[in-house]
Amino acid sequence: MQNSKIAFIRARWHSEIVDQAYEGFKAQAVALGFDEKNIEVFDVPGAFEMPFLAKRIAEEKDIDAIVAAAWVVDGGVYRHDFVASAVVDGLMSAQMTTGVPVFSVSLTPHQYQETDFHNETYIKHMYKKGEEAAGAVAIQLETLEKLDRK
């Protein structure tokens, strides 16, 4: 795992929350034996842009896994569900098309308000989800390595 190359895509909307997913991911990935220098960060404006970039990275770079993190909030119009669905479907399509595993840390909280309480709560939550994504990457790459040995 130490030599595995990972791309981490971060949406910049609500970056103060999204960046915590990266911090949690990086800390746990290093604890699991990944080399921090092999984790490359890519920024995109918002969640909607992540699937396209994930596909391009998988096609054009020597990469073992991609993690995409975003925060898609209900802005008062019924749009967030469509965006979240398109993002998850697009990330799945990128992984199925390219054969490079893609992981989503893209969350869509309902009833989110930009208050100190919600921000502090979700910052901690995104950090934890980043840690969980690192564990998922480790498991998936180990499983794929076993398949490749057969």
C-alpha positions in Angstrom: 0.0 0.0 0.0 2.9 2.3 0.7 3.5 2.8 -3.1 -0.2 3.2 -4.0 -1.0 6.5 -5.7 -4.2 8.2 -4.7 -5.9 11.3 -6.1 -8.1 13.3 -3.7 -10.6 15.6 -5.4 -12.0 18.4 -3.2 -15.0 20.6 -4.1 -14.4 24.2 -3.0 -17.9 25.0 -2.0 -17.9 25.0 1.8 -14.2 24.3 1.7 -13.9 24.7 5.5 -16.0 21.6 5.9 -14.8 19.6 2.8 -11.2 20.1 3.7 -11.7 18.2 6.9 -12.5 15.1 4.8 -9.1 15.4 3.2 -7.4 15.9 6.6 -9.1 12.9 8.1 -8.3 10.8 5.0 -4.7 11.8 5.0 -4.2 11.1 8.7 -5.8 7.7 8.5 -4.1 6.8 5.2 -0.7 7.5 6.7 -1.6 5.5 9.8 -2.6 2.6 7.5 0.8 2.7 5.7 0.2 4.9 2.7 2.9 7.4 1.8 1.6 11.0 2.1 3.7 12.1 -0.9 1.6 9.7 -3.0 -1.6 11.5 -2.3 -2.2 14.2 -4.9 -4.9 16.8 -4.3 -7.1 18.3 -7.1 -9.6 21.1 -6.5 -12.8 21.7 -8.4 -15.4 24.4 -8.0 -18.2 22.2 -6.8 -19.4 18.6 -6.5 -20.9 18.6 -10.0 -17.4 18.9 -11.6 -15.9 15.9 -9.7 -17.0 13.0 -11.9 -15.5 14.5 -15.0 -12.2 15.1 -13.3 -12.2 11.7 -11.7 -12.6 10.1 -15.1 -9.9 12.2 -16.6 -7.5 11.4 -13.8 -8.2 7.7 -14.0 -7.6 7.8 -17.8 -4.5 10.0 -17.9 -2.6 9.5 -14.7 -0.9 6.5 -13.1 -3.3 6.3 -10.1 -4.5 3.4 -8.0 -7.6 5.1 -6.4 -9.6 8.3 -6.4 -11.4 9.9 -3.5 -13.9 12.7 -4.1 -15.2 14.9 -1.4 -18.0 17.5 -1.5 -20.7 19.2 0.5 -24.0 19.5 -1.3 -26.5 21.5 0.7 -30.1 22.2 0.4 -30.1 25.8 -0.6 -33.9 26.2 -0.4 -34.6 25.0 -3.9 -35.1 21.4 -4.8 -31.8 21.1 -6.6 -29.4 19.4 -4.2 -30.9 16.0 -4.6 -30.4 16.1 -8.3 -26.8 17.3 -7.9 -26.0 14.7 -5.3 -27.5 11.9 -7.5 -25.6 13.1 -10.6 -22.4 13.2 -8.7 -22.6 9.7 -7.2 -23.8 8.3 -10.5 -21.0 10.0 -12.3 -18.4 8.8 -9.9 -19.7 5.3 -10.2 -19.6 5.6 -14.0 -16.0 6.8 -13.9 -14.9 3.9 -11.8 -16.8 1.3 -13.9 -15.5 2.8 -17.2 -11.9 3.1 -16.2 -11.4 0.3 -13.8 -9.9 2.6 -11.2 -11.7 2.5 -7.9 -13.5 5.8 -7.0 -14.7 6.6 -3.5 -17.2 9.3 -2.5 -17.1 11.4 0.6 -19.8 13.6 -0.9 -22.5 14.3 1.7 -25.9 16.0 1.4 -27.1 17.0 4.8 -30.7 17.9 5.2 -31.6 20.9 7.3 -28.1 22.3 7.2 -27.8 25.9 8.5 -24.6 27.9 8.5 -24.5 28.2 12.2 -21.5 27.6 14.5 -23.1 24.5 15.9 -23.8 22.9 12.5 -20.4 23.9 11.1 -18.6 22.4 14.1 -20.7 19.3 14.0 -20.2 18.7 10.3 -16.5 19.6 10.4 -16.0 16.7 12.8 -18.3 14.5 10.8 -16.4 15.1 7.5 -13.1 14.4 9.2 -14.5 11.0 10.4 -15.8 10.3 6.9 -12.4 11.0 5.5 -10.9 8.5 7.9 -13.5 5.9 6.9 -12.7 6.5 3.2 -9.0 5.8 3.9 -10.0 2.5 5.4 -12.2 1.7 2.4 -9.4 2.5 0.0 -7.0 0.2 1.9 -9.5 -2.7 1.8 -10.4 -2.2 -1.8 -6.8 -2.0 -3.0 -5.9 -5.1 -0.9 -8.8 -7.0 -2.5 -7.8 -5.9 -6.0 -4.2 -7.0 -5.3 -5.4 -10.4 -4.3 -7.4 -10.7 -7.6 -4.4 -9.6 -9.6 -2.3 -12.4 -8.1 -4.6 -15.1 -9.4 
